[in-house]
Amino acid sequence: MSLPALQALRQRFPDAYLAVLARPWVADVYGRESFANEVIPYVTPRGWKDLAGKWRIAQDLRARNFDTAILLPNAFEAAALVWLAGIRRRIGYARDGRSFLLTTAIPVPGKEDIPRHERFYYLELLRRAGILEDLPVSSKIRLGGADAARAAGQARFASMGFENVTGVSPGAAFGTAKRWIPERFADVIAQLGQPAALFGSKDERELCESVAVNIRTRGIAAHNFAGETSLAEYIDLAAACRVYVTNDSGSMHIASALDVPTVAVFGATDHVGTGPTGELARVVREQVECSPCLLRECPIDHRCMTAVTAERVAREANELITLSRR
C-alpha cells in the first residue's frame, strides 16, 4: 500500500537520497525498488521494549543527517524515533497523540475526502504536506524488478520439474474469518489441472500441507513452501506463477503487485479498501448481509466464505490466464 507514495516521492525528488526504515520482515519489499537508495532494518520490537535498541537506531539516524522524515506508520513510536534522531522536518498524520513530536502534523482525512483504497491514505499525506499537487490517477500498485524475479522463480520451479504453476495462499494472518474453505483451494487446482505451489508463514505450514495433500490425492503435483522461503525468495516464486489463488493476505498484495493474474477470495474484509489492483486482479465474493464485518473470527456460520464456490474461482482464474496471454 505504501509503494505508490514512495514512487511518487522519488518522482518528485529525483536527485534526493531516499532511505526506507523498515521492519526486517518487510524490508525485501523495498530492497529491489528503484526509489530506495537504502533500506535500513528497524530491528527492535514494537512498543516500549528494548528502549536501548531504539535509542541506538535514533542515534544512527542522527549521524546520517537526514533533513526530512515522512512517517507512513501512524504509531507514536515512529514519531518519537525521528524526534530523538533530531531530523529537522518531521511529517506525519496527527494520530496517536504524537502531534507535538511532528513539525508538520497532517489532519487525518475523512472517509469522504479520498478514494477508499488504502494506498490513497499514504498518497494524501504527501499531498496535504505540499509534496504532491494531486493524487496520481493510476489504478495499479506495482513492484519493480518483476522480470528478474520471474526469471529466478522459473529457474527454481524448473529445477523441481514444475511449470505452469498455480500459486496458492490458503492462510491469512488477521484471523480465520478471512480464510476460504481449505478444501476448495484443492478443488480449484483440480479444475485448473496444473502443479501447485503452497505459500504461507511457518505457522500456516500445517494448513498448507493439508491442502497440498488434498491436491496430491487428485494426481496433481504440489509443493508446500510455507515457512521455507524468505520474503525475497517468495517474491521470485510468486512472480513465476501462471496464476495465483489466495485469500485477502500479504501474499495477495505481492502477487498482484508483480502483475501475476490474481484471484482473491474476500468475505470478512473490505475488498474496495484493501483489494488487489490492476487488470489482472479479480475479487471473488458473495454479498451477504453481514459482510464486510472486519472481525477476526466469524461468530456465526462463515456464510460469506461458504457461499463462494470453487467453480466460480476456477472460472475467474482461467479467464485471467487467457487475458494475460493476449
N, C-alpha and C positions, 0 to 999 in steps of 0.2 A: 504493500500500500504506500510505502514511502518513496518508492523508486521514481514516480513521476515528479515529485517535488525536488528530489536530488538532481534528476536530469535537467529540470528547469533551472535549478540553481547554477549548474555548470554552464548552461547556455547563456544565462545572464552574466556570469563572470567567467569567461573562457580562460583567462590567464591566472585566476586565483589558485592558491594551494588549498585544496579541499580534502580534509581528513574526516573520516567517519569513525566515531567512537561507538562500538557495538559489542553486545554480549557475544562470547565465543561461539555459541551455537547458531547464531545468525550471521556471523562475520563473513562466511563464504558467499553469502548472497551478494555482498557489496564488493568482495575482493576482485572480481573479474570486471567490474563496471568501469567504463572509461571516465566517468565523472569523478572517481575517487583517486586522488594521489596517494592516499594511505588509508589503511584500516587499522585502528588502534583497538586491541581487545580490552573490553571492560570486564575484568575477571573477578570482581568481588560480588558477594551475594547481595540480594536486594535488601532494602531497609536499613536497620541500624546495626547489622552485623558487620564485622571487620572494618571498623572505622579507620584503623591504621592503614589498611589497604586502600580505602577511598582517599585518604589524605595523600598517600604516595602517588596515586593517579592524578590527583589535583595538582600536585607539585610538578609532575612530569608535564602536564598540560601548560602550567605556568612557564616552565622553562622553554617551551616551544613558541611562546609569544603570539598565540593566536589573537587576532583582533576582534573576531566575531564568533559567537556560539549561537547556533539555531537549534532549539530544543524541540524535537519531534515528539518525544515521550511527554506525557502530562505530569510525571512524577515530581514531587518535591525534591527528591534525591538528585534528579538531573540538574535542577536549578542550583541546588546547594553546591554541587560539584564544580560547575563552571564559575560560580561566585568565589569559591575557595581558590580556584585557579587564577583569579584576577583577570579574566577575559573582559576586555573593556566594554564590549557591546554584547548583551545577552537578550535574545529574542525568544519568546515562547508564549503559549497561551496562559492566561490568568486563571490557573487551576490549582487545586490542592494547597491553597494558602501560600503560594510561593511568589506572588507578585512583587513583594519587597526585595526579592533577590534578582529581579529582572530589570534591565534598563528599558526594555520595550515589552510591556505586558499587554498582550493582544486579547481583546474581548473574545470569548468563545462564541463561534457562530451558532445561531439558532437553526433548528431543523429546516426552516424555510429559506434560509439565507444561501445555501449552497446545494448543488446536486447531492442526491442521497448516498452515492457510492463513497466509501470511506477514504479513497485516495484524495478526494477534494478537501477533506479536513486538513490535510497537510499542505496542499497547494494554497488553500485560503490563508493559512498562516503567513506564507510568503507574500501573498497579495496584500493582506492587511498591514504587513510590515513595510510596504512600499517597494518590495524587491521585484514583484511582478505587477504588470499593469492589468492583466486579465488572466483568468483561468484558461489553461490550454483546452482546446476542443477535442483532442484525441480521445478515442474511446478505449485505448489499449494500455495495458501495463506490460512492459517488455523487459526481459533480462538481456544484457549484452552477452556476446560470446556464445550464442546458441549453436552456431555452426560447429565451432571447435568442440563444444560439449557433446553434440550429437555424434561427431566422429569418434570421440573417445568412448562413448557409451555403446555405439555399434560394434566397436572392436571388442569390448568386453563381452557383449552378448554373443558375438560370433565365436569367441573362444569357448563358449558354453554350448555352441550348436543351436543358438536361438536366433530367429529372425522374425520380422513382422510381429513384434512383441506388443502385447497389451499390458499397460501398467495398471495396477490395482492398489488402491489405498482404502481398506475397509475400516480403518480406525478413525478416531477424531479425538484430540486431546481434551476438548472442552467438556465432554461427557457423553454418555450413551444415547442421549436424546438426539444427537447429530448423526448417529450411525444407522445406515440402512441395514436390512436383514443380511447377515453374512452369507447365507446360502445363496442369495440372489446374485451376488457377485460371481459365484461359480456358475450359476445359470447363464449369466451374460457371456462368460468366457466360452461356455459350451456352444452358444449360438454364434459367437464370432469365429470359433474354431482355430485359434492360433495360440502359441505359447503365452503364458502369463508371468509377469514379474510382480511379486507382492512386496509392498513397501510400508514401513511404519517404524515406530520407535522400538527400543528394546522391550518396553512394557507392552507393546502390541504384538510381540513375536508369536505368542500362543494363538491369538486371534488370526493373524495372517497365516499361520501354519494350518489352522483348521480349514481355512478357505483353500489353501494350496492342496491339501489332501483331498478335499472335495473335487477340485479340478482334476487331479491326477486319476481319481477313480473313473473319470469320464474319458480317459485315454489321451489327455492333453498335458503337455509338459508344463510344469510350474516351478518357479524357484522363489523361496522366501528370503528376501533381503532385509527383513525387519531387524533392526539392531546391528546390521553388518556393515553399514556404509556411513561414511562421513557425509556432511551436507554437500561438499564438493563432489563426492562420488555419486551421491543421489542425483544431483543436478545433471551429471553426464548421462546416467542411465535413463532418467525421465525424458531427457531431450531426445533419446534414441527410440522411444516408444512410438509405435504406429498410432496408437490412440490410448487415452488414459481415462479410467473409470474410477470415480472417487466420491467420498463424502465431502462436505464442506470442511476443509482442512488446510494446513500449510502446504501439503503435497499438491492440493488442487491449485493453489496460487502459483506454485513453482511451475507446474506442468503448463498451465495456461500462459504464464509469462514467457515460457520458452516457445510459444506458438505451436504446441502439441495439441492436436484435436482432443478436447477435454469434455467429458460428460460428468457433471456434478449433481449428485442427488441431494436435494435440500428438503428440510422439513421444519425443524425447530428454530432455525436461524433465518436471518433476513437476506434473501437472495438478491435484493436490489442493492442493499448497503454493502454486502461483502462477497458478492458473486464474482466469478471469473469474467475476464473481459476479452473482447475481440471476436472476429468472425468464426473462429474455430472453437468456440466455447458454447456449450449448451447447459442450461439448468433444467433438471427434471424434477418436478414437484407436483403434488396434488393438493388442490385447495381444500383445506378443512377449516372448520370454524375456529380452532384454537391455535392455528399456525400463522405467523411465527410466534412462539411462546417465549423463546430465548432462555428456556430452562435447561439445566444440565441433565436432569433425569425426567423422563415422562411420568407424570403421576397417574395416567390412565392407561390407554391401550396402544400408544405409539401409532395412532392411526395415520399420521402424516407420512410415515415411512412404510407401513404395511400396505398402503394404497398404491405405492409405486411398484410397477411390475417390471420383471426382468426383460420382458418382451419389448417394452417401451424404451428402456435404457439401451438395449442392444440395437434397436432400430435407429435411435439417435446416434449411436456410435458408428454404425455403418454409413449413415448419411454424412457424418463428418469425415470419415475416411475417404469417401467418394469426393467430397468437396475439396479436401486437402490435395488431391491428385490433379486437380484442374490447373 
